């Protein structure tokens, strides 16, 4: 494991061998930059503060994460590469799993996710069919089975009730209006879904 990350006592630790095909990995947010800005306007509970989500594809001899990230867009990345990148920045990875009654959706989700690989990252966070952000990527992967839903997007700081200053400047640079209340998704919302359960915090030697 990276020397930069220390698992907390109350975290249930799981290993790479515990991962199953179709698991969802959620990366905990930081306080600064884009990561902090996402969490400031989307955090639902004190127990969860995520800014990224990906889908586990587990083969007989390898494990990949299917996800869309600012660096590289929609991609199929080795779990070890993603883990190293996250832990070097002192970020934990939590693993969630679909409840048994929804596991039927996993094969289709893997297929759909692979079809999106190669598409660019959606920097506007306004839904379209040519670029995706992380939770949008996951919602689309499972869309055929209606596992996750869209919600009105929020860009107001949960503490102040005003548009977060990061997002004001962000959309000014794009010459776009803040897409407040437009349909979308976010990692914290997906993590709160009653269709998934938290398995533990990932630890890789």
Secondary structure as UniProt FT lines:
FT   TURN            3..4
FT   TURN            9..10
FT   STRAND          13..14
FT   HELIX           16..18
FT   TURN            21..22
FT   STRAND          24..28
FT   HELIX           33..42
FT   TURN            46..47
FT   STRAND          50..58
FT   STRAND          63..69
FT   TURN            70..72
FT   STRAND          73..78
FT   HELIX           79..88
FT   TURN            89..90
FT   STRAND          93..98
FT   HELIX           100..105
FT   HELIX           106..116
FT   TURN            117..118
FT   STRAND          120..121
FT   STRAND          131..132
FT   HELIX           134..141
FT   HELIX           143..145
FT   STRAND          151..152
FT   TURN            158..160
FT   HELIX           165..174
FT   TURN            180..181
FT   STRAND          183..184
FT   HELIX           187..191
FT   TURN            194..195
FT   STRAND          196..202
//
